[in-house]
Structures are given as structure tokens and as C-alpha cells.
């Protein structure tokens, strides 16, 4: 699948800078409201390896402990006018195919991918809630497997248009039948949320993103994310976990090694334009 080619679309660098401006605003909110967050996934690699974006990456990912995540969403709900042009699109309430929060700058418009279904999407940052997952690695793995089952069922029950791009008629019919058999997608979102929040973050030895990260290896000691430090990122600075090495090794192995040149490409399939 390729990104659509549209007139006046932003370059990769322009998309990166638009995302960075969203992060500046989020950082200011979090600092003022006492909300903890840190860089995650490719953004964490970028901060450590490149002191900025991975050159071919096109988005930013951050994570928050569950209590801070809920506080962040509450702030957006009660300060909607002040937050403009940013909107916080959280999970199934916004018709997204994933159960995390996407903060979107509605000055821009996403063309292709999820932008075809969610009109508020533009340049964005993804925010992942981190929950307690158990006091032993075995408990944490079993807990995450249960959550992964429900998040997959949510995606399958929703039968979102984006997930049917390039799919033949017969497979579309089968996916539609499967979605009907699974029932209302909100039921699976609510079950996933109930499972994910069973163990309080502060009372758990192990933590993980339980609402959308499907990698069973992505379970970390809470001590790895308990404290953060700020590091340079482009012309800004962002918080990363003190235990970033452990996290990146679990998720990516030798994270300082560049991938082969043919793999140095973005992983989204959209264009961003000014509205």
C-alpha cells in the first residue's frame, strides 16, 4: 500500500515539524498540570540514536502511566476551547480502529489511511496508556494476552474501511460475517479497558500498554519507567525513561544499529495537507 498523492501535501520534514509543534504544546500542558509522560517506540529510538526524529519516521509516540493518561484526557474534555486547534481523539469514541489516544492538529487534514473515516485527523501524536500488568512476568504475560484478544476483537468487530483496502470481494464478505458474529465493537473495547485497568500502575511490579501494543515482549519492570530524564530532541528536549536501554532492547534488540537502507521508510500510508 502507498500513500495517496495529493496536491500541496506536506513534505516528510514538514509533517515532522508539525508533529513537533503538537508535542511542544502537550509538553507545556503536562508541565503545568503535573502529568508524567515519556517518549516511546520509534520516538524513543530517535531521541537516543538521532537526538531527534528517525530521519524517515513520520510521527511521534509518547506514553503515560494510566493515572496521568486519564488526567490528560480530562484536561482536554474540560479545556476544549483552550486546546484548539488540538483535539484528543481517544479510542472507539472517535471511531478510530485503535484504542489509544491520538492528539490531532485540525489545522491540517489527513488524506488516506484513517483520515478517510475520522474527519478531525490531521498532523498528530499518539499517546499510549501504560497499565499495571502483574507482579511476576508470568502474570504480566497472561494478563497482556487476555487484553490483546479483546483489542483484536474490537478491530475485527469494527470491520473498519481502512482494514479492507486492497481486499477482494470474497474476503470482504468473510470479514463482514466475522464482524457480525463478534457483535458490537464497543463491547470488546469496554472489556479490554476493564481488563487493562484491573491492576493499578503504582501497585504493579510490571507494566505495559495493554490496550493496543500487541507485542508480548513489550512488558517492562515499573522501575524502568518510574523516573525520567530530559534529552535533546531536534531543537527541543523531551523526557525519556531512565530505563530506556532495557525498554529498547526488549522491543528492538540492537536499537543503535541502523536497519538496511531498503527498510528506512515510513510505516504510515497517508498524506497531510493544510485545510
C-alpha positions in Angstrom: 0.0 0.0 0.0 1.2 3.5 -0.9 0.3 6.9 0.5 -2.1 8.8 -1.8 -0.5 11.5 -3.9 -2.4 14.8 -3.3 -1.8 18.4 -4.3 0.0 20.6 -1.8 0.8 17.7 0.6 3.4 18.4 3.2 6.9 17.0 2.9 8.1 14.5 5.4 10.1 17.2 7.2 7.1 19.5 7.3 5.0 16.7 8.8 7.7 16.1 11.4 7.8 19.7 12.4 4.0 19.9 12.6 4.1 16.9 15.0 6.9 18.5 17.0 4.8 21.6 17.5 2.0 19.5 18.9 4.5 17.9 21.3 5.6 21.3 22.5 2.0 22.1 23.4 1.5 18.8 25.1 4.7 19.2 27.0 3.5 22.6 28.2 0.2 21.2 29.3 1.9 18.3 31.1 4.4 20.5 32.8 1.6 22.9 34.1 -0.7 20.1 35.2 1.9 17.8 36.7 1.3 15.0 34.1 4.0 12.4 33.6 4.9 11.3 30.1 7.9 10.0 28.1 8.9 9.2 24.5 8.1 5.7 23.4 8.7 3.3 20.5 10.3 4.9 17.4 10.3 8.3 19.1 12.4 6.9 21.9 14.9 5.4 19.4 15.0 8.7 17.6 15.7 10.6 20.9 18.5 8.2 21.8 20.1 7.4 18.5 19.4 10.6 16.4 18.7 13.2 19.1 15.5 13.9 17.1 13.3 12.1 14.6 14.4 8.9 13.0 15.1 10.5 9.6 12.5 8.5 7.7 9.9 8.4 10.5 6.7 10.4 10.2 5.1 10.5 13.6 5.7 10.8 17.4 4.7 8.4 20.1 4.6 9.1 23.8 3.3 7.1 26.8 1.7 8.0 30.1 1.0 6.0 33.3 -2.7 5.3 33.4 -3.5 7.9 36.2 -1.7 10.6 34.2 -3.3 9.5 30.9 -6.8 9.9 32.4 -5.9 13.2 33.9 -4.6 14.3 30.4 -7.9 13.3 28.8 -9.9 15.0 31.5 -8.0 18.2 30.9 -8.8 18.1 27.1 -12.5 17.5 27.9 -12.7 20.5 30.2 -10.5 22.8 28.1 -11.7 22.1 24.6 -11.8 25.7 23.5 -8.4 26.5 25.0 -6.8 23.4 23.4 -7.9 24.4 19.8 -6.8 23.6 17.2 -5.8 20.4 19.0 -8.3 17.7 19.7 -7.8 14.5 21.7 -9.4 11.6 19.8 -9.5 8.7 22.3 -10.2 5.2 21.1 -13.5 4.0 19.9 -15.3 7.2 21.0 -13.7 8.8 17.9 -14.3 5.9 15.5 -10.6 5.1 15.4 -9.5 1.5 14.7 -7.2 1.5 17.8 -7.8 2.0 21.5 -5.2 4.7 22.3 -5.4 8.5 22.1 -4.4 10.5 19.0 -4.0 14.2 19.6 -4.6 15.8 16.2 -3.9 19.4 15.0 -7.0 20.2 12.9 -5.2 23.0 11.1 -4.1 20.0 8.9 -6.1 17.3 7.2 -5.1 13.6 6.8 -5.8 12.2 3.4 -5.8 8.4 3.2 -5.5 5.9 6.0 -7.7 6.7 9.0 -8.3 10.3 7.8 -10.9 8.9 5.4 -13.0 7.8 8.3 -12.2 10.4 11.0 -12.6 13.9 9.7 -10.7 15.6 12.6 -7.5 13.8 11.8 -4.5 16.0 10.7 -0.9 16.1 11.9 -0.9 14.1 15.1 0.8 12.4 18.1 -0.2 9.0 19.5 -0.4 8.6 23.3 -0.2 5.2 24.8 -1.6 4.4 28.3 0.6 2.3 30.5 -1.1 0.0 33.0 0.0 -2.4 35.7 0.2 -5.9 34.4 1.2 -8.1 37.3 3.8 -8.8 40.0 5.5 -11.6 38.0 6.5 -11.8 34.4 4.2 -14.9 34.0 1.2 -12.9 35.4 2.0 -10.0 33.2 2.2 -12.1 30.0 -1.1 -13.8 30.7 -2.8 -10.5 31.5 -1.5 -9.0 28.3 -2.6 -12.0 26.2 -6.2 -11.5 27.6 -6.1 -7.8 26.7 -4.7 -8.5 23.2 -7.5 -10.9 22.5 -10.1 -8.2 23.2 -8.3 -5.4 21.3 -8.1 -7.7 18.3 -11.8 -8.5 18.6 -12.5 -4.8 18.7 -10.6 -4.3 15.4 -12.3 -7.2 13.8 -15.8 -6.4 15.0 -15.4 -2.8 13.7 -14.6 -4.0 10.2 -13.1 -0.6 9.5 -12.8 0.6 5.9 -9.0 1.1 6.2 -8.5 -2.6 7.0 -10.3 -3.6 3.9 -8.2 -1.6 1.4 -6.9 -3.9 -1.3 -9.1 -6.8 0.0 -11.0 -8.9 -2.6 -14.8 -9.3 -2.5 -14.8 -12.8 -1.1 -12.5 -11.8 1.8 -14.6 -8.7 2.5 -17.7 -10.8 2.8 -15.9 -13.2 5.2 -14.6 -10.3 7.3 -18.1 -8.8 7.4 -19.6 -12.1 8.6 -16.9 -12.4 11.2 -17.6 -8.9 12.4 -21.3 -9.6 12.8 -20.6 -12.8 14.7 -18.3 -10.8 17.1 -21.1 -8.3 17.8 -20.8 -4.7 18.9 -17.2 -3.4 18.8 -17.8 -1.2 21.8 -18.4 -4.3 23.9 -14.9 -5.5 23.2 -13.4 -2.0 23.8 -15.1 -1.9 27.2 -14.0 -5.4 28.1 -10.4 -4.6 27.0 -10.5 -1.4 29.1 -11.8 -3.3 32.2 -9.1 -5.9 31.8 -6.3 -3.3 31.2 -7.1 -1.3 34.3 -7.5 -4.2 36.7 -4.1 -3.7 38.2 -3.2 -0.2 39.3 0.0 1.1 37.7 1.6 2.1 41.1 0.9 -1.3 42.7 2.4 -3.5 39.9 5.9 -4.8 39.5 5.4 -5.0 35.7 3.7 -2.5 33.4 2.8 -2.5 29.7 0.5 -0.9 27.2 -2.5 -3.3 27.4 -4.9 -1.5 25.1 -3.1 -1.6 21.7 0.5 -2.8 21.8 0.3 -6.5 20.6 3.9 -7.4 21.2 4.0 -9.9 24.1 7.7 -9.0 24.8 6.8 -5.3 25.5 6.4 -5.7 29.2 8.7 -3.8 31.5 9.6 -3.5 35.2 7.8 -0.5 36.6 11.2 0.7 37.9 12.3 1.2 34.2 9.7 4.0 33.7 9.3 5.2 37.3 11.7 8.1 36.7 12.5 10.1 33.5 15.2 12.5 32.3 15.1 15.1 29.5 17.2 14.7 26.5 17.7 16.8 23.3 15.2 16.2 20.5 15.5 18.4 17.5 15.6 21.9 18.8 13.6 20.9 21.9 14.0 18.4 24.8 11.7 15.6 25.8 11.5 13.2 28.7 12.6 9.6 28.3 12.6 6.7 30.9 15.6 6.2 33.0 15.4 2.6 32.0 15.3 3.3 28.3 18.1 0.8 27.4 16.1 -2.1 28.9 12.9 -1.0 27.1 14.6 -0.5 23.7 16.5 -3.8 23.9 13.2 -5.7 24.7 11.4 -4.0 21.9 14.1 -3.8 19.2 17.2 -5.7 20.2 20.3 -3.7 19.0 18.5 -0.4 18.7 21.6 1.6 17.9 22.1 -0.4 14.7 20.5 1.3 11.6 18.2 -1.0 9.6 19.2 -1.9 6.0 18.6 1.0 3.6 15.6 -0.6 1.9 13.8 -0.7 5.3 14.4 3.0 6.1 10.9 4.0 5.1 7.8 5.4 6.9 5.2 3.0 8.1 2.0 5.1 7.5 0.1 5.4 4.3 -1.4 8.9 4.3 -0.7 12.5 3.1 -1.0 15.6 5.3 -2.3 18.9 3.8 -3.3 22.3 5.2 -7.1 22.5 5.5 
